[in-house]
Every structure is written in structure tokens, then in C-alpha cells.
Amino acid sequence: MEKSWRAQALFKAMNNVRGQLISVLNLGMTAFFVGNFAEAKAAGECGLTLAHAINSPVMEANALANLGAAERELGELPQAIEHRQAGLALRRPLGQPADLGTDLYDLTLA
């Protein structure tokens, strides 16, 4: 994860918001899979802010999905459901059936 944090810092220094976004979403997923749900949540929140900054519905949906998954694991179910539903609302018109299916399944876990 250290290399990912360095990449995040480099993208920030270059003012490359898209690079920052991709890095922070990757960091969040890594944190999630190693059980660091608080860090995953923080990464999801940061990713959501960055996705808004570049006006990317695809990346915003990804950030919302990651954020909701972390919140679910932290027992923050109302927020998890809200964020997962917001991500689904963005994803439906994008025509990404695999991601939509994954998000729908994950929502049932909350």
C-alpha cells in the first residue's frame, strides 16, 4: 500500500485529479480487503469529492459503492444504504450491467 500512497502524493503534486481519484479508490479497496474499514471509508469519502471535482458519474458511482461497503462493515447501515442507492441511481443509466449487479447484490447485504 505504501507505493499507492506515494502514487497518490505524486498525482496530488502534479494536480492530476483523475490520477488522485484512481489512486484513492484503489487504496480504499485495498484497505477494505485487509479489514481496515475506517481507512476504506475515508478513501471512499475522498474519492467521492474527487469524482465530483472531475464530474465523472462512473467514478462517482464507484466511490459511492466503496463508501457504502465500508460503512456497512462499520455497522453504519443507514449511511451504507443511502450511498449504495445513490451509486445505483448513477450506474443504471450508464449501462454497466456487471457493476450494477454487483452493487445490487451488495445492497442486499446492508
N, CA, C and O atoms as a Tinker XYZ file with bonds, in Angstrom:
   440  protein
     1  N      0.822000   -1.194000    0.000000    73     2
     2  CA     0.000000    0.000000    0.000000    64     1     3
     3  C      0.866000    1.259000    0.000000    63     2     4     5
     4  O      0.421000    2.330000   -0.414000    81     3
     5  N      2.084000    1.121000    0.460000    73     3     6
     6  CA     2.960000    2.285000    0.518000    64     5     7
     7  C      3.177000    2.901000   -0.866000    63     6     8     9
     8  O      3.197000    4.123000   -1.009000    81     7
     9  N      3.339000    2.053000   -1.882000    73     7    10
    10  CA     3.532000    2.569000   -3.242000    64     9    11
    11  C      2.294000    3.315000   -3.725000    63    10    12    13
    12  O      2.403000    4.314000   -4.435000    81    11
    13  N      1.128000    2.834000   -3.341000    73    11    14
    14  CA    -0.107000    3.516000   -3.740000    64    13    15
    15  C     -0.210000    4.880000   -3.084000    63    14    16    17
    16  O     -0.668000    5.838000   -3.706000    81    15
    17  N      0.217000    4.975000   -1.820000    73    15    18
    18  CA     0.198000    6.281000   -1.157000    64    17    19
    19  C      1.184000    7.228000   -1.828000    63    18    20    21
    20  O      0.909000    8.421000   -1.957000    81    19
    21  N      2.337000    6.702000   -2.259000    73    19    22
    22  CA     3.299000    7.545000   -2.976000    64    21    23
    23  C      2.720000    8.009000   -4.310000    63    22    24    25
    24  O      2.898000    9.163000   -4.701000    81    23
    25  N      2.030000    7.112000   -5.002000    73    23    26
    26  CA     1.387000    7.494000   -6.263000    64    25    27
    27  C      0.353000    8.582000   -6.014000    63    26    28    29
    28  O      0.256000    9.544000   -6.774000    81    27
    29  N     -0.415000    8.423000   -4.949000    73    27    30
    30  CA    -1.422000    9.425000   -4.593000    64    29    31
    31  C     -0.756000   10.788000   -4.381000    63    30    32    33
    32  O     -1.245000   11.807000   -4.868000    81    31
    33  N      0.361000   10.797000   -3.653000    73    31    34
    34  CA     1.076000   12.049000   -3.385000    64    33    35
    35  C      1.625000   12.661000   -4.675000    63    34    36    37
    36  O      1.590000   13.879000   -4.849000    81    35
    37  N      2.127000   11.827000   -5.570000    73    35    38
    38  CA     2.645000   12.333000   -6.845000    64    37    39
    39  C      1.540000   12.945000   -7.698000    63    38    40    41
    40  O      1.714000   14.023000   -8.266000    81    39
    41  N      0.416000   12.266000   -7.786000    73    39    42
    42  CA    -0.700000   12.814000   -8.561000    64    41    43
    43  C     -1.180000   14.134000   -7.964000    63    42    44    45
    44  O     -1.550000   15.057000   -8.689000    81    43
    45  N     -1.170000   14.210000   -6.646000    73    43    46
    46  CA    -1.592000   15.451000   -5.989000    64    45    47
    47  C     -0.604000   16.571000   -6.308000    63    46    48    49
    48  O     -1.011000   17.695000   -6.601000    81    47
    49  N      0.690000   16.267000   -6.251000    73    47    50
    50  CA     1.711000   17.269000   -6.556000    64    49    51
    51  C      1.601000   17.758000   -7.995000    63    50    52    53
    52  O      1.890000   18.920000   -8.281000    81    51
    53  N      1.184000   16.876000   -8.898000    73    51    54
    54  CA     1.023000   17.246000  -10.312000    64    53    55
    55  C     -0.343000   17.868000  -10.584000    63    54    56    57
    56  O     -0.638000   18.247000  -11.717000    81    55
    57  N     -1.174000   17.973000   -9.556000    73    55    58
    58  CA    -2.537000   18.483000   -9.690000    64    57    59
    59  C     -3.340000   17.651000  -10.692000    63    58    60    61
    60  O     -4.150000   18.185000  -11.450000    81    59
    61  N     -3.103000   16.341000  -10.684000    73    59    62
    62  CA    -3.799000   15.404000  -11.563000    64    61    63
    63  C     -4.936000   14.773000  -10.760000    63    62    64    65
    64  O     -4.746000   13.760000  -10.086000    81    63
    65  N     -6.106000   15.378000  -10.839000    73    63    66
    66  CA    -7.234000   14.944000  -10.016000    64    65    67
    67  C     -7.686000   13.538000  -10.395000    63    66    68    69
    68  O     -8.021000   12.742000   -9.518000    81    67
    69  N     -7.701000   13.223000  -11.681000    73    67    70
    70  CA    -8.117000   11.878000  -12.101000    64    69    71
    71  C     -7.171000   10.813000  -11.539000    63    70    72    73
    72  O     -7.620000    9.770000  -11.063000    81    71
    73  N     -5.875000   11.075000  -11.596000    73    71    74
    74  CA    -4.903000   10.149000  -11.020000    64    73    75
    75  C     -5.085000    9.994000   -9.524000    63    74    76    77
    76  O     -4.999000    8.889000   -8.987000    81    75
    77  N     -5.340000   11.123000   -8.845000    73    75    78
    78  CA    -5.608000   11.072000   -7.407000    64    77    79
    79  C     -6.822000   10.200000   -7.119000    63    78    80    81
    80  O     -6.814000    9.381000   -6.200000    81    79
    81  N     -7.860000   10.389000   -7.918000    73    79    82
    82  CA    -9.106000    9.650000   -7.729000    64    81    83
    83  C     -8.889000    8.149000   -7.886000    63    82    84    85
    84  O     -9.312000    7.364000   -7.038000    81    83
    85  N     -8.239000    7.759000   -8.956000    73    83    86
    86  CA    -7.998000    6.334000   -9.191000    64    85    87
    87  C     -7.143000    5.750000   -8.071000    63    86    88    89
    88  O     -7.406000    4.647000   -7.592000    81    87
    89  N     -6.116000    6.495000   -7.655000    73    87    90
    90  CA    -5.259000    6.015000   -6.568000    64    89    91
    91  C     -6.028000    5.847000   -5.270000    63    90    92    93
    92  O     -5.889000    4.835000   -4.584000    81    91
    93  N     -6.839000    6.839000   -4.933000    73    91    94
    94  CA    -7.549000    6.767000   -3.655000    64    93    95
    95  C     -8.604000    5.661000   -3.674000    63    94    96    97
    96  O     -8.838000    5.023000   -2.647000    81    95
    97  N     -9.239000    5.422000   -4.812000    73    95    98
    98  CA   -10.193000    4.313000   -4.889000    64    97    99
    99  C     -9.481000    2.969000   -4.749000    63    98   100   101
   100  O     -9.994000    2.058000   -4.100000    81    99
   101  N     -8.303000    2.846000   -5.355000    73    99   102
   102  CA    -7.519000    1.621000   -5.194000    64   101   103
   103  C     -7.076000    1.433000   -3.745000    63   102   104   105
   104  O     -7.123000    0.325000   -3.211000    81   103
   105  N     -6.648000    2.524000   -3.117000    73   103   106
   106  CA    -6.255000    2.450000   -1.708000    64   105   107
   107  C     -7.432000    2.029000   -0.835000    63   106   108   109
   108  O     -7.281000    1.233000    0.092000    81   107
   109  N     -8.596000    2.570000   -1.140000    73   107   110
   110  CA    -9.790000    2.219000   -0.378000    64   109   111
   111  C    -10.146000    0.754000   -0.505000    63   110   112   113
   112  O    -10.497000    0.109000    0.483000    81   111
   113  N    -10.059000    0.224000   -1.712000    73   111   114
   114  CA   -10.363000   -1.197000   -1.909000    64   113   115
   115  C     -9.342000   -2.077000   -1.196000    63   114   116   117
   116  O     -9.698000   -3.098000   -0.608000    81   115
   117  N     -8.079000   -1.679000   -1.248000    73   115   118
   118  CA    -7.047000   -2.443000   -0.545000    64   117   119
   119  C     -7.311000   -2.425000    0.954000    63   118   120   121
   120  O     -7.243000   -3.462000    1.613000    81   119
   121  N     -7.610000   -1.251000    1.490000    73   119   122
   122  CA    -7.917000   -1.143000    2.922000    64   121   123
   123  C     -9.118000   -2.010000    3.276000    63   122   124   125
   124  O     -9.121000   -2.677000    4.311000    81   123
   125  N    -10.127000   -2.003000    2.430000    73   123   126
   126  CA   -11.327000   -2.809000    2.675000    64   125   127
   127  C    -10.976000   -4.289000    2.748000    63   126   128   129
   128  O    -11.400000   -4.986000    3.669000    81   127
   129  N    -10.210000   -4.765000    1.788000    73   127   130
   130  CA    -9.918000   -6.198000    1.718000    64   129   131
   131  C     -8.971000   -6.682000    2.809000    63   130   132   133
   132  O     -8.906000   -7.881000    3.080000    81   131
   133  N     -8.233000   -5.762000    3.441000    73   131   134
   134  CA    -7.401000   -6.169000    4.583000    64   133   135
   135  C     -8.102000   -5.887000    5.910000    63   134   136   137
   136  O     -7.524000   -6.082000    6.979000    81   135
   137  N     -9.352000   -5.425000    5.833000    73   135   138
   138  CA   -10.154000   -5.243000    7.038000    64   137   139
   139  C    -10.023000   -3.897000    7.717000    63   138   140   141
   140  O    -10.493000   -3.731000    8.843000    81   139
   141  N     -9.395000   -2.926000    7.062000    73   139   142
   142  CA    -9.281000   -1.588000    7.638000    64   141   143
   143  C    -10.432000   -0.739000    7.093000    63   142   144   145
   144  O    -10.258000    0.056000    6.170000    81   143
   145  N    -11.600000   -0.928000    7.683000    73   143   146
   146  CA   -12.816000   -0.324000    7.145000    64   145   147
   147  C    -12.885000    1.181000    7.375000    63   146   148   149
   148  O    -13.485000    1.895000    6.572000    81   147
   149  N    -12.282000    1.677000    8.457000    73   147   150
   150  CA   -12.268000    3.124000    8.685000    64   149   151
   151  C    -11.449000    3.822000    7.596000    63   150   152   153
   152  O    -11.850000    4.869000    7.088000    81   151
   153  N    -10.309000    3.243000    7.245000    73   151   154
   154  CA    -9.489000    3.814000    6.175000    64   153   155
   155  C    -10.201000    3.693000    4.829000    63   154   156   157
   156  O    -10.124000    4.596000    3.996000    81   155
   157  N    -10.890000    2.581000    4.624000    73   155   158
   158  CA   -11.652000    2.404000    3.386000    64   157   159
   159  C    -12.755000    3.454000    3.278000    63   158   160   161
   160  O    -13.015000    3.984000    2.198000    81   159
   161  N    -13.396000    3.748000    4.403000    73   159   162
   162  CA   -14.448000    4.772000    4.404000    64   161   163
   163  C    -13.855000    6.141000    4.074000    63   162   164   165
   164  O    -14.406000    6.880000    3.257000    81   163
   165  N    -12.735000    6.476000    4.709000    73   163   166
   166  CA   -12.092000    7.768000    4.444000    64   165   167
   167  C    -11.695000    7.882000    2.975000    63   166   168   169
   168  O    -11.843000    8.944000    2.370000    81   167
   169  N    -11.194000    6.794000    2.404000    73   167   170
   170  CA   -10.825000    6.803000    0.988000    64   169   171
   171  C    -12.060000    6.977000    0.110000    63   170   172   173
   172  O    -12.013000    7.692000   -0.891000    81   171
   173  N    -13.162000    6.328000    0.479000    73   171   174
   174  CA   -14.401000    6.482000   -0.276000    64   173   175
   175  C    -14.908000    7.913000   -0.254000    63   174   176   177
   176  O    -15.362000    8.433000   -1.273000    81   175
   177  N    -14.828000    8.550000    0.914000    73   175   178
   178  CA   -15.261000    9.946000    1.031000    64   177   179
   179  C    -14.383000   10.856000    0.179000    63   178   180   181
   180  O    -14.879000   11.748000   -0.510000    81   179
   181  N    -13.070000   10.621000    0.236000    73   179   182
   182  CA   -12.143000   11.412000   -0.579000    64   181   183
   183  C    -12.405000   11.173000   -2.062000    63   182   184   185
   184  O    -12.415000   12.112000   -2.858000    81   183
   185  N    -12.616000    9.918000   -2.424000    73   183   186
   186  CA   -12.907000    9.581000   -3.816000    64   185   187
   187  C    -14.170000   10.253000   -4.320000    63   186   188   189
   188  O    -14.232000   10.696000   -5.466000    81   187
   189  N    -15.171000   10.325000   -3.464000    73   187   190
   190  CA   -16.425000   10.968000   -3.845000    64   189   191
   191  C    -16.200000   12.453000   -4.133000    63   190   192   193
   192  O    -16.727000   12.985000   -5.110000    81   191
   193  N    -15.429000   13.110000   -3.294000    73   191   194
   194  CA   -15.103000   14.525000   -3.507000    64   193   195
   195  C    -14.350000   14.721000   -4.821000    63   194   196   197
   196  O    -14.647000   15.635000   -5.590000    81   195
   197  N    -13.372000   13.850000   -5.066000    73   195   198
   198  CA   -12.584000   13.961000   -6.299000    64   197   199
   199  C    -13.429000   13.662000   -7.536000    63   198   200   201
   200  O    -13.271000   14.315000   -8.567000    81   199
   201  N    -14.324000   12.679000   -7.437000    73   199   202
   202  CA   -15.197000   12.350000   -8.571000    64   201   203
   203  C    -16.107000   13.524000   -8.911000    63   202   204   205
   204  O    -16.365000   13.800000  -10.082000    81   203
   205  N    -16.593000   14.216000   -7.877000    73   203   206
   206  CA   -17.403000   15.419000   -8.115000    64   205   207
   207  C    -16.565000   16.476000   -8.837000    63   206   208   209
   208  O    -17.052000   17.166000   -9.732000    81   207
   209  N    -15.296000   16.590000   -8.433000    73   207   210
   210  CA   -14.420000   17.620000   -8.997000    64   209   211
   211  C    -14.206000   17.431000  -10.492000    63   210   212   213
   212  O    -14.076000   18.412000  -11.223000    81   211
   213  N    -14.169000   16.185000  -10.959000    73   211   214
   214  CA   -13.958000   15.959000  -12.397000    64   213   215
   215  C    -15.260000   15.627000  -13.120000    63   214   216   217
   216  O    -15.258000   15.338000  -14.316000    81   215
   217  N    -16.366000   15.670000  -12.389000    73   215   218
   218  CA   -17.691000   15.443000  -12.970000    64   217   219
   219  C    -17.765000   14.106000  -13.718000    63   218   220   221
   220  O    -18.120000   14.046000  -14.895000    81   219
   221  N    -17.413000   13.026000  -12.982000    73   219   222
   222  CA   -17.414000   11.696000  -13.585000    64   221   223
   223  C    -18.437000   10.802000  -12.891000    63   222   224   225
   224  O    -18.173000   10.304000  -11.797000    81   223
   225  N    -19.611000   10.589000  -13.514000    73   223   226
   226  CA   -20.622000    9.729000  -12.895000    64   225   227
   227  C    -20.139000    8.296000  -12.668000    63   226   228   229
   228  O    -20.521000    7.664000  -11.683000    81   227
   229  N    -19.308000    7.782000  -13.566000    73   227   230
   230  CA   -18.791000    6.417000  -13.403000    64   229   231
   231  C    -17.946000    6.327000  -12.138000    63   230   232   233
   232  O    -18.132000    5.428000  -11.319000    81   231
   233  N    -17.026000    7.257000  -11.988000    73   231   234
   234  CA   -16.147000    7.233000  -10.822000    64   233   235
   235  C    -16.913000    7.585000   -9.544000    63   234   236   237
   236  O    -16.599000    7.075000   -8.469000    81   235
   237  N    -17.907000    8.449000   -9.663000    73   235   238
   238  CA   -18.738000    8.771000   -8.505000    64   237   239
   239  C    -19.498000    7.530000   -8.043000    63   238   240   241
   240  O    -19.600000    7.276000   -6.843000    81   239
   241  N    -20.029000    6.763000   -8.984000    73   239   242
   242  CA   -20.726000    5.524000   -8.632000    64   241   243
   243  C    -19.776000    4.543000   -7.953000    63   242   244   245
   244  O    -20.155000    3.876000   -6.991000    81   243
   245  N    -18.544000    4.455000   -8.449000    73   243   246
   246  CA   -17.550000    3.580000   -7.824000    64   245   247
   247  C    -17.230000    4.032000   -6.406000    63   246   248   249
   248  O    -17.161000    3.215000   -5.487000    81   247
   249  N    -17.035000    5.338000   -6.231000    73   247   250
   250  CA   -16.726000    5.867000   -4.900000    64   249   251
   251  C    -17.881000    5.619000   -3.934000    63   250   252   253
   252  O    -17.661000    5.246000   -2.782000    81   251
   253  N    -19.107000    5.827000   -4.402000    73   251   254
   254  CA   -20.278000    5.580000   -3.554000    64   253   255
   255  C    -20.391000    4.104000   -3.177000    63   254   256   257
   256  O    -20.751000    3.773000   -2.047000    81   255
   257  N    -20.084000    3.220000   -4.123000    73   255   258
   258  CA   -20.121000    1.782000   -3.838000    64   257   259
   259  C    -19.085000    1.423000   -2.777000    63   258   260   261
   260  O    -19.383000    0.692000   -1.833000    81   259
   261  N    -17.866000    1.940000   -2.935000    73   259   262
   262  CA   -16.810000    1.660000   -1.966000    64   261   263
   263  C    -17.152000    2.230000   -0.596000    63   262   264   265
   264  O    -16.960000    1.573000    0.427000    81   263
   265  N    -17.657000    3.454000   -0.587000    73   263   266
   266  CA   -18.029000    4.097000    0.667000    64   265   267
   267  C    -19.129000    3.310000    1.365000    63   266   268   269
   268  O    -19.048000    3.058000    2.567000    81   267
   269  N    -20.145000    2.925000    0.625000    73   267   270
   270  CA   -21.243000    2.157000    1.207000    64   269   271
   271  C    -20.800000    0.816000    1.749000    63   270   272   273
   272  O    -21.281000    0.380000    2.795000    81   271
   273  N    -19.887000    0.155000    1.052000    73   271   274
   274  CA   -19.386000   -1.145000    1.523000    64   273   275
   275  C    -18.630000   -0.981000    2.834000    63   274   276   277
   276  O    -18.797000   -1.786000    3.751000    81   275
   277  N    -17.804000    0.046000    2.930000    73   275   278
   278  CA   -17.054000    0.294000    4.167000    64   277   279
   279  C    -18.007000    0.635000    5.311000    63   278   280   281
   280  O    -17.850000    0.138000    6.426000    81   279
   281  N    -18.986000    1.476000    5.029000    73   279   282
   282  CA   -19.958000    1.843000    6.068000    64   281   283
   283  C    -20.739000    0.625000    6.543000    63   282   284   285
   284  O    -21.039000    0.499000    7.730000    81   283
   285  N    -21.067000   -0.266000    5.621000    73   283   286
   286  CA   -21.774000   -1.493000    6.004000    64   285   287
   287  C    -20.945000   -2.290000    7.006000    63   286   288   289
   288  O    -21.465000   -2.758000    8.018000    81   287
   289  N    -19.668000   -2.438000    6.722000    73   287   290
   290  CA   -18.794000   -3.208000    7.610000    64   289   291
   291  C    -18.589000   -2.516000    8.950000    63   290   292   293
   292  O    -18.315000   -3.175000    9.953000    81   291
   293  N    -18.720000   -1.197000    8.973000    73   291   294
   294  CA   -18.596000   -0.438000   10.223000    64   293   295
   295  C    -19.911000   -0.393000   11.002000    63   294   296   297
   296  O    -19.974000    0.187000   12.085000    81   295
   297  N    -20.954000   -1.004000   10.450000    73   295   298
   298  CA   -22.255000   -1.018000   11.115000    64   297   299
   299  C    -23.057000    0.252000   10.925000    63   298   300   301
   300  O    -24.044000    0.472000   11.627000    81   299
   301  N    -22.648000    1.087000    9.989000    73   299   302
   302  CA   -23.344000    2.349000    9.700000    64   301   303
   303  C    -24.350000    2.093000    8.582000    63   302   304   305
   304  O    -24.211000    2.602000    7.470000    81   303
   305  N    -25.355000    1.300000    8.898000    73   303   306
   306  CA   -26.254000    0.793000    7.860000    64   305   307
   307  C    -27.088000    1.857000    7.156000    63   306   308   309
   308  O    -27.208000    1.792000    5.933000    81   307
   309  N    -27.675000    2.839000    7.856000    73   307   310
   310  CA   -28.448000    3.851000    7.113000    64   309   311
   311  C    -27.598000    4.603000    6.078000    63   310   312   313
   312  O    -28.042000    4.844000    4.956000    81   311
   313  N    -26.365000    4.970000    6.474000    73   311   314
   314  CA   -25.486000    5.661000    5.531000    64   313   315
   315  C    -25.070000    4.730000    4.391000    63   314   316   317
   316  O    -25.003000    5.139000    3.232000    81   315
   317  N    -24.790000    3.465000    4.742000    73   315   318
   318  CA   -24.388000    2.494000    3.718000    64   317   319
   319  C    -25.479000    2.337000    2.668000    63   318   320   321
   320  O    -25.201000    2.349000    1.469000    81   319
   321  N    -26.701000    2.190000    3.115000    73   319   322
   322  CA   -27.823000    2.026000    2.185000    64   321   323
   323  C    -27.996000    3.280000    1.331000    63   322   324   325
   324  O    -28.203000    3.193000    0.121000    81   323
   325  N    -27.909000    4.441000    1.969000    73   323   326
   326  CA   -28.056000    5.703000    1.229000    64   325   327
   327  C    -26.994000    5.827000    0.133000    63   326   328   329
   328  O    -27.303000    6.188000   -1.002000    81   327
   329  N    -25.748000    5.526000    0.483000    73   327   330
   330  CA   -24.676000    5.664000   -0.500000    64   329   331
   331  C    -24.764000    4.606000   -1.595000    63   330   332   333
   332  O    -24.508000    4.899000   -2.763000    81   331
   333  N    -25.126000    3.375000   -1.226000    73   331   334
   334  CA   -25.259000    2.329000   -2.244000    64   333   335
   335  C    -26.402000    2.663000   -3.209000    63   334   336   337
   336  O    -26.271000    2.460000   -4.416000    81   335
   337  N    -27.515000    3.170000   -2.684000    73   335   338
   338  CA   -28.643000    3.531000   -3.550000    64   337   339
   339  C    -28.287000    4.696000   -4.467000    63   338   340   341
   340  O    -28.685000    4.716000   -5.631000    81   339
   341  N    -27.540000    5.663000   -3.947000    73   339   342
   342  CA   -27.111000    6.791000   -4.784000    64   341   343
   343  C    -26.191000    6.305000   -5.906000    63   342   344   345
   344  O    -26.288000    6.775000   -7.040000    81   343
   345  N    -25.305000    5.371000   -5.588000    73   343   346
   346  CA   -24.429000    4.801000   -6.606000    64   345   347
   347  C    -25.209000    4.050000   -7.672000    63   346   348   349
   348  O    -24.905000    4.145000   -8.861000    81   347
   349  N    -26.223000    3.298000   -7.234000    73   347   350
   350  CA   -27.077000    2.576000   -8.185000    64   349   351
   351  C    -27.814000    3.541000   -9.105000    63   350   352   353
   352  O    -27.931000    3.296000  -10.306000    81   351
   353  N    -28.308000    4.635000   -8.540000    73   351   354
   354  CA   -29.029000    5.626000   -9.346000    64   353   355
   355  C    -28.122000    6.207000  -10.432000    63   354   356   357
   356  O    -28.578000    6.493000  -11.539000    81   355
   357  N    -26.851000    6.379000  -10.115000    73   355   358
   358  CA   -25.904000    6.870000  -11.121000    64   357   359
   359  C    -25.554000    5.788000  -12.138000    63   358   360   361
   360  O    -25.390000    6.070000  -13.325000    81   359
   361  N    -25.442000    4.555000  -11.667000    73   359   362
   362  CA   -24.971000    3.466000  -12.522000    64   361   363
   363  C    -26.024000    2.990000  -13.525000    63   362   364   365
   364  O    -25.682000    2.601000  -14.642000    81   363
   365  N    -27.299000    3.017000  -13.136000    73   363   366
   366  CA   -28.355000    2.485000  -14.017000    64   365   367
   367  C    -28.315000    3.071000  -15.427000    63   366   368   369
   368  O    -28.320000    2.306000  -16.391000    81   367
   369  N    -28.276000    4.392000  -15.589000    73   367   370
   370  CA   -28.281000    4.928000  -16.957000    64   369   371
   371  C    -26.961000    4.741000  -17.709000    63   370   372   373
   372  O    -26.893000    5.019000  -18.906000    81   371
   373  N    -25.916000    4.275000  -17.028000    73   371   374
   374  CA   -24.613000    4.125000  -17.674000    64   373   375
   375  C    -24.479000    2.827000  -18.456000    63   374   376   377
   376  O    -23.548000    2.669000  -19.246000    81   375
   377  N    -25.407000    1.894000  -18.240000    73   375   378
   378  CA   -25.368000    0.636000  -18.975000    64   377   379
   379  C    -24.196000   -0.250000  -18.607000    63   378   380   381
   380  O    -23.524000   -0.791000  -19.485000    81   379
   381  N    -23.944000   -0.404000  -17.318000    73   379   382
   382  CA   -22.870000   -1.274000  -16.835000    64   381   383
   383  C    -23.491000   -2.425000  -16.051000    63   382   384   385
   384  O    -23.491000   -2.400000  -14.820000    81   383
   385  N    -24.019000   -3.434000  -16.742000    73   383   386
   386  CA   -24.779000   -4.481000  -16.049000    64   385   387
   387  C    -23.980000   -5.257000  -15.010000    63   386   388   389
   388  O    -24.532000   -5.629000  -13.974000    81   387
   389  N    -22.709000   -5.510000  -15.252000    73   387   390
   390  CA   -21.925000   -6.276000  -14.273000    64   389   391
   391  C    -21.772000   -5.491000  -12.981000    63   390   392   393
   392  O    -21.978000   -6.030000  -11.894000    81   391
   393  N    -21.408000   -4.214000  -13.095000    73   391   394
   394  CA   -21.267000   -3.382000  -11.905000    64   393   395
   395  C    -22.607000   -3.164000  -11.229000    63   394   396   397
   396  O    -22.686000   -3.143000  -10.001000    81   395
   397  N    -23.653000   -3.003000  -12.010000    73   395   398
   398  CA   -24.994000   -2.830000  -11.456000    64   397   399
   399  C    -25.387000   -4.067000  -10.652000    63   398   400   401
   400  O    -25.916000   -3.952000   -9.546000    81   399
   401  N    -25.131000   -5.241000  -11.205000    73   399   402
   402  CA   -25.452000   -6.482000  -10.500000    64   401   403
   403  C    -24.683000   -6.611000   -9.201000    63   402   404   405
   404  O    -25.243000   -7.013000   -8.181000    81   403
   405  N    -23.411000   -6.275000   -9.230000    73   403   406
   406  CA   -22.592000   -6.329000   -8.018000    64   405   407
   407  C    -23.128000   -5.370000   -6.968000    63   406   408   409
   408  O    -23.232000   -5.722000   -5.793000    81   407
   409  N    -23.468000   -4.156000   -7.394000    73   407   410
   410  CA   -23.993000   -3.168000   -6.451000    64   409   411
   411  C    -25.332000   -3.601000   -5.871000    63   410   412   413
   412  O    -25.574000   -3.424000   -4.677000    81   411
   413  N    -26.201000   -4.161000   -6.697000    73   411   414
   414  CA   -27.495000   -4.638000   -6.195000    64   413   415
   415  C    -27.297000   -5.752000   -5.173000    63   414   416   417
   416  O    -27.955000   -5.765000   -4.132000    81   415
   417  N    -26.402000   -6.677000   -5.463000    73   415   418
   418  CA   -26.114000   -7.757000   -4.522000    64   417   419
   419  C    -25.579000   -7.190000   -3.214000    63   418   420   421
   420  O    -26.029000   -7.575000   -2.135000    81   419
   421  N    -24.618000   -6.273000   -3.310000    73   419   422
   422  CA   -24.003000   -5.722000   -2.106000    64   421   423
   423  C    -25.015000   -4.955000   -1.269000    63   422   424   425
   424  O    -24.934000   -4.952000   -0.040000    81   423
   425  N    -25.964000   -4.309000   -1.924000    73   423   426
   426  CA   -27.003000   -3.582000   -1.196000    64   425   427
   427  C    -27.841000   -4.534000   -0.351000    63   426   428   429
   428  O    -28.297000   -4.161000    0.729000    81   427
   429  N    -28.048000   -5.757000   -0.828000    73   427   430
   430  CA   -28.841000   -6.719000   -0.049000    64   429   431
   431  C    -28.132000   -7.130000    1.231000    63   430   432   433
   432  O    -28.773000   -7.617000    2.162000    81   431
   433  N    -26.827000   -6.943000    1.294000    73   431   434
   434  CA   -26.076000   -7.300000    2.495000    64   433   435
   435  C    -26.248000   -6.274000    3.602000    63   434   436   437
   436  O    -26.033000   -6.583000    4.774000    81   435
   437  N    -26.636000   -5.050000    3.237000    73   435   438
   438  CA   -26.810000   -3.994000    4.242000    64   437   439
   439  C    -28.128000   -4.111000    4.857000    63   438   440
   440  O    -28.474000   -3.316000    5.731000    81   439
